[in-house]
Amino acid sequence: MLVSVCGRAGVVNMVPVCVAAVFRRCVLKNVRVVSCRTYSQEASLYIHWPYCLKRCSYCNFNKYIPRSVNHTLMTESLQKETQTLLHVSQVSRITSVFFGGGTPSLAHPSTIAAVLDTVSKHAQLSADAEVTLEVNPTPAGKSKLRDFVAAGVNRFSIGMQSLNDASLRVLGRDHSSQEALHTLSEAMTLCPGRVSVDLMFGLPDQSVDSWRCELEKVLSVCDDHVSLYQLTLERGTHLFKQVQLGEVNVPGDDVTAVMYQSARSILEKEGFLQYEVSNFAKNNAVSTHNTGYWKALQYIGVGPGAHGRFVPHALGGVLREARTQTLEPDVWIREVQQHGHATRRRIQLSHLELLEEVLVMGLRMNEGISHQHWAEFSPEASFHQVLGSSEDFQDLQKRGLLILDDRGLRCSWSGLALLDSILPVLLLRLEKFFQKPLTRLTSD
């Protein structure tokens, strides 16, 4: 789940917080510092390459289609911001690196090598650390895969999306199904066991049967990791307008629900473990980087529009901050050149906000959240204390959607598919529980 107040160049606007949040932050400050200490010395790193050759019909990501790219200046800026934010965070170890976009396979392999070299100079990056690059499966992307591996990439995420050429055209993709298969084959040769494919379902004019056939075809040729995403119609995109005008038809919610459940069954039959709502792996080929997100661990975001979550120790910080970098690439470059970074927004996360992220992200995993992991962030209140007395929570347990046992809190197989309807119940209970101290103080 990837999540700007704008200020002048180099100026960070702090957003006011409510009185209740301030109270919780003061009361629980010491607890919070202790709970985050375990993870404060390490983080993962996300690098955003914002450029694309064209905009897909469904996409509203932060991406730009420039007439030309100054690769030298972009590389220098990515290196500079990486160095600055590593210093600000004071982390000593980077656990994984993910180059996303945009279309990062449009970057020069020398850019990837330069960024990784900067990381290695300012933090520990082990030789076997996961380094992922998103790849657009065009002939141009395929031709550079070997050079990307030489630059330090050891895992590829292939944006296949579909093996139906008609669907690819409607989505505005600039590759064909055959080009995707060729790219996949080359990537698997270079990084066997470490290649993921992205697939979308709920596409225009897609039926349950056609989706099943397409997925089975992919599974006959793919590696050990598959990510599934339901098409989301984003307001302002070309595809959204087409659907609104009746030019294109997309499956209804009842159909996409069947598509999702049938995909889960097919993947399980083929030996893929669903380890997260949208992610499936066999031979333990899980994404280390994305697992860090789901476990609410620290991550540093570098590049235009990148997001991060870390404690800025070098600035005297003791609380984790949600950070967003300047969106527009030219402005981002200018701010990085002037100030060493282009952090546009910094928001300190209250204790409650941090626990909300732990809960929301952790329940996306099939293993859920262990008691030990929850205690790292909430040593003062266990799952049983927070949720146990809630009738709504007990109802979810009786319906077989949630499980709370000696292992921790997790969704059942059926509950994972209904996570969006489960989370509001848990978040409301979490908020009520951590507002109790404030209520007692007021009543006194």
C-alpha positions as a Markdown table, in Angstrom:
| # | Residue | x | y | z |
|---|---|---|---|---|
| 1 | Met | 0.0 | 0.0 | 0.0 |
| 2 | Leu | 1.9 | 3.0 | -1.2 |
| 3 | Val | 0.7 | 6.2 | 0.3 |
| 4 | Ser | 1.9 | 16.6 | -0.4 |
| 5 | Val | 1.6 | 19.8 | 1.3 |
| 6 | Cys | 3.8 | 21.9 | -0.9 |
| 7 | Gly | 6.3 | 24.4 | 0.4 |
| 8 | Arg | 9.1 | 26.6 | -1.2 |
| 9 | Ala | 12.2 | 24.9 | -2.3 |
| 10 | Gly | 14.1 | 23.4 | 0.6 |
| 11 | Val | 11.4 | 24.3 | 3.1 |
| 12 | Val | 9.5 | 21.6 | 4.9 |
| 13 | Asn | 6.0 | 22.4 | 6.1 |
| 14 | Met | 5.1 | 20.6 | 9.3 |
| 15 | Val | 1.5 | 19.6 | 9.4 |
| 16 | Pro | -0.3 | 20.4 | 12.7 |
| 17 | Val | -1.6 | 17.4 | 14.7 |
| 18 | Cys | -4.7 | 17.2 | 16.9 |
| 19 | Val | -4.5 | 17.6 | 20.6 |
| 20 | Ala | -5.2 | 13.9 | 21.2 |
| 21 | Ala | -2.3 | 12.9 | 19.1 |
| 22 | Val | 0.0 | 15.3 | 20.9 |
| 23 | Phe | -1.1 | 13.9 | 24.2 |
| 24 | Arg | -0.5 | 10.3 | 23.1 |
| 25 | Arg | 2.9 | 11.3 | 21.7 |
| 26 | Cys | 3.9 | 12.8 | 25.0 |
| 27 | Val | 2.5 | 10.1 | 27.3 |
| 28 | Leu | 3.9 | 7.2 | 25.2 |
| 29 | Lys | 7.1 | 8.8 | 24.0 |
| 30 | Asn | 9.5 | 6.7 | 26.1 |
| 31 | Val | 7.6 | 3.5 | 25.3 |
| 32 | Arg | 7.7 | 4.3 | 21.6 |
| 33 | Val | 11.5 | 4.9 | 21.5 |
| 34 | Val | 12.1 | 1.5 | 23.1 |
| 35 | Ser | 9.7 | -0.3 | 20.8 |
| 36 | Cys | 11.4 | 1.0 | 17.7 |
| 37 | Arg | 15.0 | 0.6 | 18.8 |
| 38 | Thr | 15.3 | -2.9 | 17.5 |
| 39 | Tyr | 14.9 | -1.7 | 13.9 |
| 40 | Ser | 16.5 | 1.8 | 14.1 |
| 41 | Gln | 19.9 | 0.7 | 12.7 |
| 42 | Glu | 18.6 | -0.8 | 9.5 |
| 43 | Ala | 16.2 | 0.1 | 6.7 |
| 44 | Ser | 15.4 | -0.9 | 3.1 |
| 45 | Leu | 15.9 | 1.6 | 0.3 |
| 46 | Tyr | 13.4 | 2.5 | -2.5 |
| 47 | Ile | 14.7 | 4.4 | -5.6 |
| 48 | His | 12.1 | 6.0 | -7.8 |
| 49 | Trp | 12.9 | 6.5 | -11.5 |
| 50 | Pro | 10.0 | 8.7 | -12.7 |
| 51 | Tyr | 10.3 | 8.5 | -16.5 |
| 52 | Cys | 8.3 | 6.5 | -19.0 |
| 53 | Leu | 8.1 | 6.4 | -22.8 |
| 54 | Lys | 4.3 | 6.6 | -22.6 |
| 55 | Arg | 1.5 | 6.7 | -20.1 |
| 56 | Cys | -0.6 | 3.6 | -19.8 |
| 57 | Ser | -4.3 | 4.1 | -20.1 |
| 58 | Tyr | -5.0 | 3.0 | -16.4 |
| 59 | Cys | -2.0 | 4.6 | -14.7 |
| 60 | Asn | -2.0 | 7.6 | -12.3 |
| 61 | Phe | 1.4 | 7.0 | -10.8 |
| 62 | Asn | 4.0 | 9.7 | -10.5 |
| 63 | Lys | 5.6 | 9.4 | -13.9 |
| 64 | Tyr | 6.7 | 11.7 | -16.7 |
| 65 | Ile | 7.2 | 11.4 | -20.4 |
| 66 | Pro | 10.1 | 13.8 | -21.2 |
| 67 | Arg | 11.5 | 14.8 | -24.5 |
| 68 | Ser | 14.9 | 13.9 | -23.2 |
| 69 | Val | 16.5 | 12.8 | -19.9 |
| 70 | Asn | 19.8 | 14.2 | -18.5 |
| 71 | His | 21.0 | 10.8 | -17.2 |
| 72 | Thr | 24.2 | 12.3 | -15.8 |
| 73 | Leu | 22.4 | 14.9 | -13.7 |
| 74 | Met | 19.7 | 12.3 | -12.7 |
| 75 | Thr | 22.3 | 9.9 | -11.5 |
| 76 | Glu | 24.2 | 12.6 | -9.5 |
| 77 | Ser | 21.0 | 13.7 | -7.9 |
| 78 | Leu | 19.9 | 10.1 | -6.9 |
| 79 | Gln | 23.4 | 9.6 | -5.4 |
| 80 | Lys | 23.3 | 12.9 | -3.5 |
| 81 | Glu | 19.8 | 12.3 | -2.1 |
| 82 | Thr | 20.7 | 8.7 | -1.1 |
| 83 | Gln | 23.8 | 9.9 | 0.7 |
| 84 | Thr | 21.9 | 12.7 | 2.5 |
| 85 | Leu | 19.0 | 10.5 | 3.7 |
| 86 | Leu | 21.3 | 7.7 | 4.8 |
| 87 | His | 23.1 | 10.3 | 7.0 |
| 88 | Val | 19.8 | 11.7 | 8.3 |
| 89 | Ser | 18.5 | 8.3 | 9.2 |
| 90 | Gln | 21.8 | 7.2 | 10.7 |
| 91 | Val | 21.1 | 3.6 | 9.6 |
| 92 | Ser | 24.1 | 1.4 | 9.4 |
| 93 | Arg | 22.7 | -1.4 | 7.3 |
| 94 | Ile | 20.5 | -1.4 | 4.1 |
| 95 | Thr | 18.6 | -4.7 | 3.9 |
| 96 | Ser | 17.3 | -4.4 | 0.4 |
| 97 | Val | 17.1 | -2.0 | -2.6 |
| 98 | Phe | 14.2 | -1.7 | -5.0 |
| 99 | Phe | 14.3 | 0.4 | -8.2 |
| 100 | Gly | 10.8 | 1.3 | -9.1 |
| 101 | Gly | 9.0 | 3.8 | -11.3 |
| 102 | Gly | 8.0 | 4.9 | -13.7 |
| 103 | Thr | 10.1 | 2.6 | -15.9 |
| 104 | Pro | 13.5 | 2.1 | -14.1 |
| 105 | Ser | 14.6 | -0.2 | -16.9 |
| 106 | Leu | 14.9 | 2.9 | -19.0 |
| 107 | Ala | 17.8 | 4.1 | -16.7 |
| 108 | His | 21.3 | 3.4 | -17.7 |
| 109 | Pro | 22.9 | 0.4 | -15.9 |
| 110 | Ser | 25.6 | 2.8 | -14.9 |
| 111 | Thr | 23.0 | 4.7 | -12.9 |
| 112 | Ile | 22.0 | 1.6 | -11.0 |
| 113 | Ala | 25.7 | 0.8 | -10.3 |
| 114 | Ala | 26.4 | 4.4 | -9.1 |
| 115 | Val | 23.5 | 4.4 | -6.6 |
| 116 | Leu | 24.5 | 1.0 | -5.2 |
| 117 | Asp | 28.1 | 2.2 | -4.9 |
| 118 | Thr | 26.9 | 5.2 | -2.9 |
| 119 | Val | 24.9 | 2.9 | -0.6 |
| 120 | Ser | 27.9 | 0.7 | 0.0 |
| 121 | Lys | 30.1 | 3.7 | 0.8 |
| 122 | His | 27.7 | 5.0 | 3.5 |
| 123 | Ala | 26.1 | 1.9 | 4.9 |
| 124 | Gln | 26.5 | -1.9 | 5.0 |
| 125 | Leu | 25.0 | -3.5 | 1.9 |
| 126 | Ser | 25.8 | -7.2 | 2.0 |
| 127 | Ala | 26.8 | -9.0 | -1.2 |
| 128 | Asp | 23.6 | -11.1 | -1.1 |
| 129 | Ala | 21.2 | -8.3 | -0.3 |
| 130 | Glu | 18.1 | -8.3 | -2.5 |
| 131 | Val | 18.4 | -5.7 | -5.3 |
| 132 | Thr | 15.2 | -5.6 | -7.4 |
| 133 | Leu | 14.6 | -3.7 | -10.7 |
| 134 | Glu | 11.2 | -3.3 | -12.3 |
| 135 | Val | 11.4 | -4.1 | -16.0 |
| 136 | Asn | 9.0 | -3.1 | -18.8 |
| 137 | Pro | 9.2 | -6.2 | -21.1 |
| 138 | Thr | 10.0 | -4.5 | -24.3 |
| 139 | Pro | 12.9 | -5.4 | -26.6 |
| 140 | Ala | 14.8 | -2.3 | -25.2 |
| 141 | Gly | 14.3 | -3.5 | -21.6 |
| 142 | Lys | 15.3 | -7.1 | -22.5 |
| 143 | Ser | 18.5 | -6.0 | -24.2 |
| 144 | Lys | 19.8 | -4.4 | -21.0 |
| 145 | Leu | 19.1 | -7.1 | -18.5 |
| 146 | Arg | 22.6 | -8.6 | -18.5 |
| 147 | Asp | 24.1 | -5.1 | -17.9 |
| 148 | Phe | 21.7 | -4.5 | -15.0 |
| 149 | Val | 22.9 | -7.8 | -13.4 |
| 150 | Ala | 26.5 | -6.6 | -13.9 |
| 151 | Ala | 25.5 | -3.4 | -12.2 |
| 152 | Gly | 24.4 | -5.2 | -9.1 |
| 153 | Val | 20.7 | -6.2 | -9.7 |
| 154 | Asn | 19.9 | -9.7 | -8.6 |
| 155 | Arg | 16.1 | -9.8 | -8.9 |
| 156 | Phe | 13.7 | -8.7 | -11.6 |
| 157 | Ser | 10.1 | -7.8 | -11.4 |
| 158 | Ile | 8.6 | -8.1 | -14.9 |
| 159 | Gly | 5.5 | -5.9 | -15.7 |
| 160 | Met | 3.9 | -8.5 | -17.9 |
| 161 | Gln | 0.3 | -7.4 | -16.8 |
| 162 | Ser | -1.4 | -9.7 | -19.4 |
| 163 | Leu | -0.6 | -12.3 | -22.1 |
| 164 | Asn | -3.6 | -11.2 | -24.1 |
| 165 | Asp | -2.5 | -8.8 | -26.9 |
| 166 | Ala | -5.9 | -7.2 | -27.1 |
| 167 | Ser | -5.9 | -6.5 | -23.4 |
| 168 | Leu | -2.4 | -5.0 | -23.6 |
| 169 | Arg | -3.6 | -2.6 | -26.3 |
| 170 | Val | -6.5 | -1.5 | -24.2 |
| 171 | Leu | -4.2 | -0.9 | -21.3 |
| 172 | Gly | -1.9 | 1.1 | -23.4 |
| 173 | Arg | 1.1 | -1.1 | -22.8 |
| 174 | Asp | 4.0 | -0.8 | -25.3 |
| 175 | His | 4.9 | -4.5 | -25.4 |
| 176 | Ser | 3.3 | -7.6 | -26.9 |
| 177 | Ser | 2.7 | -11.0 | -25.2 |
| 178 | Gln | 5.6 | -12.5 | -27.1 |
| 179 | Glu | 8.0 | -9.7 | -26.1 |
| 180 | Ala | 6.9 | -10.3 | -22.5 |
| 181 | Leu | 7.7 | -14.0 | -22.7 |
| 182 | His | 11.1 | -13.4 | -24.3 |
| 183 | Thr | 12.0 | -10.9 | -21.6 |
| 184 | Leu | 10.8 | -13.3 | -18.9 |
| 185 | Ser | 12.9 | -16.1 | -20.4 |
| 186 | Glu | 16.1 | -13.9 | -20.5 |
| 187 | Ala | 15.5 | -12.7 | -16.9 |
| 188 | Met | 15.1 | -16.2 | -15.6 |
| 189 | Thr | 18.3 | -17.2 | -17.3 |
| 190 | Leu | 20.2 | -14.4 | -15.6 |
| 191 | Cys | 18.5 | -14.6 | -12.2 |
| 192 | Pro | 17.0 | -18.1 | -11.8 |
| 193 | Gly | 14.6 | -18.3 | -8.9 |
| 194 | Arg | 14.5 | -14.5 | -8.5 |
| 195 | Val | 12.2 | -13.3 | -11.1 |
| 196 | Ser | 8.6 | -12.0 | -10.4 |
| 197 | Val | 5.8 | -11.4 | -12.9 |
| 198 | Asp | 3.0 | -8.8 | -12.4 |
| 199 | Leu | -0.4 | -9.8 | -13.7 |
| 200 | Met | -3.6 | -7.9 | -13.7 |
| 201 | Phe | -7.2 | -9.2 | -13.6 |
| 202 | Gly | -10.6 | -7.6 | -14.0 |
| 203 | Leu | -9.5 | -6.3 | -17.4 |
| 204 | Pro | -11.9 | -5.0 | -20.0 |
| 205 | Asp | -14.0 | -7.8 | -21.6 |
| 206 | Gln | -12.1 | -10.4 | -19.5 |
| 207 | Ser | -14.1 | -13.4 | -18.3 |
| 208 | Val | -13.4 | -15.8 | -15.5 |
| 209 | Asp | -12.6 | -18.6 | -17.9 |
| 210 | Ser | -10.3 | -16.4 | -20.0 |
| 211 | Trp | -8.5 | -15.2 | -16.8 |
| 212 | Arg | -8.0 | -18.8 | -15.7 |
| 213 | Cys | -6.5 | -19.8 | -19.0 |
| 214 | Glu | -4.2 | -16.8 | -19.1 |
| 215 | Leu | -3.0 | -17.5 | -15.5 |
| 216 | Glu | -2.3 | -21.1 | -16.3 |
| 217 | Lys | -0.4 | -20.2 | -19.3 |
| 218 | Val | 1.8 | -17.8 | -17.3 |
| 219 | Leu | 2.4 | -20.5 | -14.6 |
| 220 | Ser | 3.6 | -22.9 | -17.3 |
| 221 | Val | 6.5 | -20.6 | -18.1 |
| 222 | Cys | 7.1 | -18.3 | -15.1 |
| 223 | Asp | 9.7 | -18.4 | -12.3 |
| 224 | Asp | 9.0 | -18.7 | -8.6 |
| 225 | His | 7.1 | -15.5 | -7.8 |
| 226 | Val | 3.8 | -14.0 | -9.1 |
| 227 | Ser | 2.0 | -10.8 | -8.1 |
| 228 | Leu | -1.7 | -10.3 | -8.9 |
| 229 | Tyr | -3.4 | -7.0 | -9.0 |
| 230 | Gln | -7.0 | -6.2 | -9.8 |
| 231 | Leu | -7.4 | -3.4 | -12.3 |
| 232 | Thr | -8.4 | -0.2 | -10.5 |
| 233 | Leu | -10.1 | 2.6 | -12.4 |
| 234 | Glu | -8.4 | 5.8 | -11.4 |
| 235 | Arg | -10.2 | 9.0 | -11.9 |
| 236 | Gly | -8.5 | 11.2 | -14.6 |
| 237 | Thr | -7.0 | 8.3 | -16.5 |
| 238 | His | -7.9 | 7.5 | -20.1 |
| 239 | Leu | -9.4 | 4.1 | -19.2 |
| 240 | Phe | -11.6 | 5.7 | -16.6 |
| 241 | Lys | -13.0 | 8.0 | -19.2 |
| 242 | Gln | -13.6 | 5.2 | -21.6 |
| 243 | Val | -15.5 | 3.2 | -19.0 |
| 244 | Gln | -17.6 | 6.2 | -18.0 |
| 245 | Leu | -18.5 | 6.8 | -21.7 |
| 246 | Gly | -19.5 | 3.2 | -22.1 |
| 247 | Glu | -16.7 | 2.6 | -24.7 |
| 248 | Val | -15.2 | -0.2 | -22.6 |
| 249 | Asn | -16.8 | -2.7 | -20.2 |
| 250 | Val | -15.0 | -4.1 | -17.1 |
| 251 | Pro | -16.2 | -7.0 | -15.0 |
| 252 | Gly | -18.3 | -6.3 | -12.0 |
| 253 | Asp | -17.2 | -6.8 | -8.4 |
| 254 | Asp | -18.8 | -10.2 | -8.1 |
| 255 | Val | -16.9 | -11.4 | -11.2 |
| 256 | Thr | -13.6 | -10.1 | -10.0 |
| 257 | Ala | -14.1 | -11.7 | -6.6 |
| 258 | Val | -14.5 | -15.1 | -8.4 |
| 259 | Met | -11.4 | -14.3 | -10.5 |
| 260 | Tyr | -9.3 | -13.6 | -7.4 |
| 261 | Gln | -10.5 | -16.7 | -5.5 |
| 262 | Ser | -10.0 | -19.0 | -8.6 |
| 263 | Ala | -6.5 | -17.6 | -9.0 |
| 264 | Arg | -5.6 | -18.3 | -5.4 |
| 265 | Ser | -6.8 | -21.9 | -5.9 |
| 266 | Ile | -4.9 | -22.4 | -9.2 |
| 267 | Leu | -1.7 | -20.9 | -7.7 |
| 268 | Glu | -1.9 | -23.1 | -4.6 |
| 269 | Lys | -2.4 | -26.2 | -6.8 |
| 270 | Glu | 0.8 | -25.3 | -8.7 |
| 271 | Gly | 2.8 | -25.1 | -5.5 |
| 272 | Phe | 2.7 | -21.3 | -4.9 |
| 273 | Leu | 2.2 | -20.2 | -1.3 |
| 274 | Gln | 0.2 | -17.0 | -0.9 |
| 275 | Tyr | 2.3 | -15.1 | 1.6 |
| 276 | Glu | 0.5 | -11.8 | 1.1 |
| 277 | Val | -2.8 | -10.6 | -0.3 |
| 278 | Ser | -1.4 | -10.1 | -3.8 |
| 279 | Asn | 1.8 | -12.1 | -3.7 |
| 280 | Phe | 2.6 | -15.8 | -4.2 |
| 281 | Ala | 5.9 | -17.6 | -4.1 |
| 282 | Lys | 7.3 | -21.1 | -4.3 |
| 283 | Asn | 10.7 | -22.3 | -3.2 |
| 284 | Asn | 10.7 | -19.5 | -0.6 |
| 285 | Ala | 11.2 | -16.9 | -3.3 |
| 286 | Val | 9.4 | -14.2 | -1.3 |
| 287 | Ser | 10.2 | -10.5 | -1.8 |
| 288 | Thr | 12.5 | -9.4 | 1.0 |
| 289 | His | 12.0 | -5.8 | 0.2 |
| 290 | Asn | 8.2 | -5.8 | 0.1 |
| 291 | Thr | 8.1 | -8.0 | 3.3 |
| 292 | Gly | 9.8 | -5.1 | 5.0 |
| 293 | Tyr | 6.9 | -2.8 | 4.1 |
| 294 | Trp | 4.3 | -5.3 | 5.4 |
| 295 | Lys | 6.2 | -5.7 | 8.7 |
| 296 | Ala | 6.3 | -1.9 | 9.1 |
| 297 | Leu | 10.0 | -1.7 | 9.1 |
| 298 | Gln | 12.0 | 1.4 | 8.3 |
| 299 | Tyr | 12.5 | 2.3 | 4.6 |
| 300 | Ile | 14.1 | 5.3 | 2.9 |
| 301 | Gly | 12.5 | 6.7 | -0.3 |
| 302 | Val | 14.8 | 8.4 | -2.8 |
| 303 | Gly | 13.7 | 10.1 | -6.0 |
| 304 | Pro | 10.8 | 12.2 | -7.3 |
| 305 | Gly | 7.7 | 11.5 | -5.3 |
| 306 | Ala | 9.3 | 8.7 | -3.3 |
| 307 | His | 7.9 | 7.9 | 0.2 |
| 308 | Gly | 9.8 | 6.9 | 3.3 |
| 309 | Arg | 9.3 | 5.9 | 6.9 |
| 310 | Phe | 12.2 | 6.3 | 9.2 |
| 311 | Val | 13.5 | 8.0 | 12.4 |
| 312 | Pro | 15.7 | 11.1 | 11.5 |
| 313 | His | 18.3 | 10.5 | 14.2 |
| 314 | Ala | 20.8 | 13.0 | 12.8 |
| 315 | Leu | 18.2 | 15.7 | 13.2 |
| 316 | Gly | 17.6 | 14.7 | 16.9 |
| 317 | Gly | 14.5 | 12.8 | 16.0 |
| 318 | Val | 13.2 | 10.0 | 18.2 |
| 319 | Leu | 9.9 | 9.4 | 16.4 |
| 320 | Arg | 9.4 | 7.8 | 13.0 |
| 321 | Glu | 8.4 | 10.2 | 10.3 |
| 322 | Ala | 6.4 | 9.7 | 7.1 |
| 323 | Arg | 8.3 | 11.5 | 4.4 |
| 324 | Thr | 7.5 | 12.4 | 0.8 |
| 325 | Gln | 10.0 | 13.7 | -1.8 |
| 326 | Thr | 9.1 | 16.5 | -4.3 |
| 327 | Leu | 7.1 | 15.1 | -7.1 |
| 328 | Glu | 8.1 | 16.9 | -10.3 |
| 329 | Pro | 11.5 | 15.6 | -11.5 |
| 330 | Asp | 13.0 | 19.0 | -12.6 |
| 331 | Val | 12.0 | 20.7 | -9.3 |
| 332 | Trp | 13.3 | 17.6 | -7.4 |
| 333 | Ile | 16.7 | 17.8 | -9.2 |
| 334 | Arg | 17.0 | 21.5 | -8.4 |
| 335 | Glu | 16.2 | 21.0 | -4.7 |
| 336 | Val | 18.6 | 18.1 | -4.4 |
| 337 | Gln | 21.4 | 20.1 | -6.0 |
| 338 | Gln | 20.7 | 23.0 | -3.7 |
| 339 | His | 20.0 | 21.2 | -0.4 |
| 340 | Gly | 21.2 | 17.6 | -0.8 |
| 341 | His | 17.7 | 16.3 | -0.7 |
| 342 | Ala | 14.2 | 17.2 | -1.8 |
| 343 | Thr | 12.0 | 16.2 | 1.1 |
| 344 | Arg | 8.8 | 18.1 | 0.6 |
| 345 | Arg | 6.7 | 16.7 | 3.5 |
| 346 | Arg | 7.6 | 15.4 | 7.0 |
| 347 | Ile | 5.0 | 14.1 | 9.4 |
| 348 | Gln | 5.9 | 12.6 | 12.8 |
| 349 | Leu | 3.8 | 9.5 | 13.3 |
| 350 | Ser | 2.0 | 9.3 | 16.6 |
| 351 | His | 2.1 | 6.0 | 18.6 |
| 352 | Leu | -1.4 | 5.3 | 17.4 |
| 353 | Glu | -0.6 | 6.0 | 13.8 |
| 354 | Leu | 2.4 | 3.7 | 13.9 |
| 355 | Leu | 0.3 | 0.9 | 15.4 |
| 356 | Glu | -2.3 | 1.5 | 12.7 |
| 357 | Glu | 0.4 | 0.9 | 10.0 |
| 358 | Val | 1.7 | -2.2 | 11.8 |
| 359 | Leu | -1.9 | -3.6 | 11.9 |
| 360 | Val | -2.9 | -2.6 | 8.3 |
| 361 | Met | 0.3 | -3.8 | 6.7 |
| 362 | Gly | 0.9 | -6.9 | 8.8 |
| 363 | Leu | -2.6 | -8.4 | 8.3 |
| 364 | Arg | -1.9 | -8.4 | 4.5 |
| 365 | Met | 0.5 | -11.3 | 5.2 |
| 366 | Asn | -0.8 | -14.8 | 5.5 |
| 367 | Glu | 1.3 | -15.3 | 8.6 |
| 368 | Gly | -0.2 | -12.1 | 10.1 |
| 369 | Ile | 1.5 | -10.4 | 13.1 |
| 370 | Ser | 3.2 | -12.4 | 15.8 |
| 371 | His | 2.8 | -11.4 | 19.4 |
| 372 | Gln | 6.6 | -10.7 | 19.6 |
| 373 | His | 6.5 | -8.4 | 16.5 |
| 374 | Trp | 3.4 | -6.5 | 17.9 |
| 375 | Ala | 5.2 | -6.1 | 21.3 |
| 376 | Glu | 8.2 | -4.4 | 19.5 |
| 377 | Phe | 5.8 | -1.6 | 18.7 |
| 378 | Ser | 3.3 | -1.9 | 21.5 |
| 379 | Pro | 4.9 | -3.3 | 24.7 |
| 380 | Glu | 2.3 | -1.7 | 26.8 |
| 381 | Ala | -0.8 | -3.5 | 25.3 |
| 382 | Ser | -1.1 | -6.9 | 23.8 |
| 383 | Phe | -3.5 | -8.1 | 21.1 |
| 384 | His | -5.7 | -9.7 | 23.7 |
| 385 | Gln | -5.8 | -6.4 | 25.7 |
| 386 | Val | -6.6 | -4.3 | 22.7 |
| 387 | Leu | -9.0 | -6.5 | 20.8 |
| 388 | Gly | -10.1 | -9.3 | 23.1 |
| 389 | Ser | -13.2 | -7.6 | 24.7 |
| 390 | Ser | -14.5 | -6.2 | 21.4 |
| 391 | Glu | -17.8 | -7.9 | 20.4 |
| 392 | Asp | -17.2 | -7.0 | 16.7 |
| 393 | Phe | -13.8 | -8.7 | 16.9 |
| 394 | Gln | -15.2 | -11.8 | 18.5 |
| 395 | Asp | -17.8 | -11.9 | 15.8 |
| 396 | Leu | -15.1 | -11.9 | 13.1 |
| 397 | Gln | -13.4 | -14.8 | 15.0 |
| 398 | Lys | -16.7 | -16.7 | 15.1 |
| 399 | Arg | -17.2 | -16.2 | 11.4 |
| 400 | Gly | -13.8 | -17.8 | 10.8 |
| 401 | Leu | -12.3 | -14.6 | 9.3 |
| 402 | Leu | -9.8 | -13.8 | 12.0 |
| 403 | Ile | -7.5 | -16.0 | 14.1 |
| 404 | Leu | -6.0 | -14.9 | 17.4 |
| 405 | Asp | -3.9 | -17.7 | 19.0 |
| 406 | Asp | -0.5 | -18.4 | 20.5 |
| 407 | Arg | 1.1 | -17.4 | 17.1 |
| 408 | Gly | -0.5 | -14.0 | 17.0 |
| 409 | Leu | -3.2 | -12.3 | 14.9 |
| 410 | Arg | -3.9 | -13.2 | 11.3 |
| 411 | Cys | -6.6 | -13.6 | 8.7 |
| 412 | Ser | -7.9 | -17.0 | 7.7 |
| 413 | Trp | -7.9 | -18.0 | 4.0 |
| 414 | Ser | -11.4 | -16.6 | 3.5 |
| 415 | Gly | -10.6 | -13.6 | 5.7 |
| 416 | Leu | -7.7 | -12.5 | 3.6 |
| 417 | Ala | -10.0 | -11.9 | 0.7 |
| 418 | Leu | -12.2 | -9.7 | 2.9 |
| 419 | Leu | -9.4 | -7.7 | 4.5 |
| 420 | Asp | -10.8 | -4.4 | 3.3 |
| 421 | Ser | -14.0 | -5.0 | 5.3 |
| 422 | Ile | -12.2 | -6.4 | 8.4 |
| 423 | Leu | -9.7 | -3.6 | 8.9 |
| 424 | Pro | -12.2 | -0.8 | 9.8 |
| 425 | Val | -13.4 | -2.8 | 12.7 |
| 426 | Leu | -9.9 | -3.4 | 14.1 |
| 427 | Leu | -8.8 | 0.2 | 13.5 |
| 428 | Leu | -11.8 | 1.6 | 15.3 |
| 429 | Arg | -11.1 | -0.7 | 18.3 |
| 430 | Leu | -7.4 | 0.3 | 18.2 |
| 431 | Glu | -8.3 | 4.0 | 18.3 |
| 432 | Lys | -10.8 | 3.6 | 21.1 |
| 433 | Phe | -8.3 | 1.6 | 23.2 |
| 434 | Phe | -5.5 | 4.2 | 22.9 |
| 435 | Gln | -7.8 | 7.1 | 23.6 |
| 436 | Lys | -8.7 | 5.6 | 27.0 |
| 437 | Pro | -5.8 | 7.4 | 28.9 |
| 438 | Leu | -7.0 | 10.8 | 27.4 |
| 439 | Thr | -10.6 | 10.1 | 28.5 |
| 440 | Arg | -9.5 | 9.2 | 32.0 |
| 441 | Leu | -7.3 | 12.4 | 32.3 |
| 442 | Thr | -10.3 | 14.5 | 31.2 |
| 443 | Ser | -12.7 | 12.9 | 33.6 |
| 444 | Asp | -10.3 | 13.6 | 36.5 |
